[in-house]
Amino acid sequence: MTRETHARDLGLVRDHTVYSCVMGSRAFGLATEDSDTDRRGVFAAPAALYWRFEKPPTHVEGPAPEQFSWELEHFCSLALRANPNVLECLHSPLVERIDDTGRELLSLRDAFLSREAHRTFVRYAVGQRGKLEADIRRHGVPRWKHAMHLLRLLTSCRDLLRTGTLTIDAGEAREGLLAVKRGEVPWSEVERRMARLATEADQAAAHSPLPPEPDRARIEAFLIRTRRASARQPDTDDQIAQSLVSDRRVTQPRT
């Protein structure tokens, strides 16, 4: 990536963010004095940028440390596939920036939720557990912080399937989870808890109040409205986009 491209991408985050929040331990109610501040956000790239051969980025890192943003369409696509990180981003209690588009996005949180979460959350958990077991083989101990977050994720998955509501705050489980992070809980006990939570999630999935699939049509209608509104308000600094939007004549290409 060139310096010019990186600056353009950061400009999209700066000028077109519709929603941003704090995630990680601070959003999960598990923060301690040494916790980082992980920021996640959604930006809506101007519709006119999609008329070019070079499309806007699907995601951007920065400009702040530990900051990551998704372009709106890509974010919605991931959320419709029940990506755990993206779904949880919609439920952060620590919102830092939001506009009308962002508020509409949050109002659609329930449309993204479905029983697909069972498959994606558990699959993600299996992958993370494999990494923890690899750490034990190499170093004799797992990364306890990651073990803590895996237990929290499995709890969140089970409760989502049971209630139809995604809750990311650890709540009363906070102290027990922090004990895992400090390495005060034997790995055998952590494994037992993981297995129990996975079984409970499987049982909850069979009777979950969640629909089988997300409401894709509702999300797509929101995305189309957003793109249309953006197309009517081109970037005044973009002369190409400005001329395309303002010129009402349709010129047929010569053959």
ZATORTOR-938792 format. One record per residue (C-alpha): x, y, z; residue in one letter. Coordinates in steps of 0.25 Angstrom, whole numbers, padded with zeros to 4 digits, always signed. Each point is the difference from the previous one (the first is absolute). Layout:
BEGIN
XYZA ...
//
This chain:
BEGIN
+0000+0000+0000M +0005+0014-0004T +0001+0011+0010R -0010+0008-0009E -0010-0012+0001T +0002-0002+0015H -0003+0015+0002A -0013-0001-0009R -0005-0012+0008D +0003+0007+0013L -0008+0012-0005G -0012-0009-0003L +0000-0004+0015V +0002+0014+0004R -0011+0006-0008D -0010-0011-0003H -0001-0008+0013T -0014-0003+0004V +0002-0008+0012Y +0012-0002+0009S +0001-0007+0014C +0010-0006+0010V +0001-0015+0000M +0009-0010+0007G +0001-0001+0015S -0006+0014+0003R -0013-0003-0007A +0000-0014+0006F +0001+0005+0014G +0013-0007+0002L +0009+0012-0001A +0012+0001+0010T +0010+0012+0002E +0009-0006-0012D -0011-0002-0010S +0001+0006-0014D -0011+0008-0006T -0005-0008-0012D -0008+0009-0010R -0009-0005-0011R -0008+0007-0010G -0008+0000-0013V +0002+0011-0011F -0009+0002-0012A +0009+0002-0012A -0007+0011-0010P -0008-0008-0010A +0007+0008-0011A +0013-0007+0003L -0006-0013-0005Y -0001+0005-0014W +0015-0001-0001R +0008-0012-0004F +0008+0001+0014E -0011-0002+0010K +0001+0005+0015P +0006-0009+0010P -0008-0011+0008T +0007+0004+0012H +0010+0009+0006V +0010+0000+0012E +0002+0013+0007G +0002+0011+0001P +0001-0002+0015A +0007-0012+0007P -0009-0012+0001E -0010+0006-0009Q -0007-0008-0011F -0012+0004-0009S -0008-0008-0011W -0007+0006-0012E -0015+0000+0002L -0003-0010-0010E +0011-0010+0004H -0004+0002+0015F -0015-0004-0004C +0005-0012-0008S +0008-0005+0012L -0011+0002+0010A -0010-0007-0009L +0010-0012+0001R -0001+0001+0015A +0015+0004+0001N +0002+0001+0015P +0009+0012+0001N -0009+0008-0009V -0013-0004+0007L +0006+0004+0013E +0004+0013-0005C -0014+0004-0002L -0003-0003+0014H +0011+0008+0007S -0004+0009+0012P +0011+0010-0003L -0004+0008-0013V +0010+0011-0003E -0006+0005-0013R -0013-0002-0008I -0009+0007-0010D -0014-0002-0006D +0005-0012-0009T +0007-0006+0012G -0012+0001+0009R -0008-0007-0011E +0010-0011-0001L -0001-0002+0015L -0015+0000-0001S +0002-0012-0009L +0008-0008+0010R -0011-0011+0001D -0001-0002-0015A +0015-0005+0000F -0003-0011+0011L -0003-0014-0003S +0003-0014+0003R +0012+0001-0009E +0007+0006+0012A +0000-0014+0006H +0009-0005-0011R +0009+0012-0002T +0002+0003+0015F +0003-0015+0003V +0009-0001-0012R +0008+0012+0004Y +0001-0006+0014A +0006-0013-0005V +0010+0008-0008G +0004+0008+0012Q +0001-0012+0009R +0009-0007-0010G +0009+0012+0001K +0000-0001+0016L +0004-0015-0001E +0011+0004-0010A +0005+0010+0011D +0000-0011+0010I +0008-0010-0009R +0010+0011-0002R +0001+0007+0013H -0007-0008+0010G -0011+0010+0003V -0011+0006-0009P -0001+0015-0001R -0009+0002+0011W -0006+0013-0005K -0005-0007-0013H -0006-0011+0009A -0008+0010+0008M -0005+0006-0013H -0004-0013-0006L -0008-0004+0013L -0007+0014-0001R -0003-0003-0015L -0006-0013+0003L -0008+0005+0011T -0005+0011-0009S -0004-0010-0011C -0007-0009+0009R -0008+0012+0006D -0003+0005-0014L -0006-0013-0005L -0008-0001+0013R -0006+0014+0000T +0001+0006-0014G +0008+0011+0006T +0015+0003-0001L +0006+0004+0013T +0015+0003+0000I +0003+0005+0014D +0005-0011+0009A -0009+0005+0011G +0001-0009+0013E +0010-0009-0007A +0011+0011+0000R +0008-0005+0012E +0000-0014-0004G +0005+0004-0014L +0011+0009+0005L +0005-0012+0009A +0001-0008-0013V +0008+0012-0006K +0009+0000+0012R +0003-0015-0002G -0006-0003+0014E -0009-0011-0007V +0006-0013-0004P -0001-0003-0015W -0008-0013+0003S -0011+0009+0006E +0000+0010-0011V -0001-0012-0010E -0012-0005+0008R -0007+0013+0000R +0002+0001-0015M -0006-0013-0002A -0012+0003+0009R -0002+0013-0007L +0001-0006-0014A -0010-0011+0004T -0010+0010+0006E +0001+0008-0013A -0003-0013-0008D -0012-0002+0008Q -0005+0014-0001A +0001+0000-0015A -0010-0011-0001A -0011+0009+0007H +0005+0014-0003S -0010+0012-0002P +0010+0005-0011L -0005-0001-0015P +0008-0011-0008P +0006+0011-0009E +0002+0015+0001P -0009+0011-0007D +0008+0002-0012R -0011+0008-0007A -0001+0010+0011R +0015+0002+0001I +0001+0001-0015E -0011+0011-0001A +0008+0008+0011F +0013-0001-0009L -0007+0004-0012I -0006+0012+0006R +0013+0004+0006T +0007-0001-0014R -0011+0008-0007R +0001+0011+0010A +0015+0000-0001S -0001+0001-0015A -0009+0013+0001R +0011+0006+0008Q +0014-0002-0007P +0013+0004+0005D +0002+0015-0004T +0015-0003-0001D -0002-0011-0010D -0002+0007-0013Q -0002-0013-0008I -0011-0004+0010A -0006+0014+0000Q -0001+0000-0015S -0006-0013-0001L -0011+0003+0010V -0004+0014-0005S +0000-0004-0015D -0014-0005-0003R +0002-0003-0014R +0003-0014-0005V +0010-0001-0011T +0001-0012-0008Q +0014-0005-0003P +0005+0001-0014R +0001-0013-0007T 
//
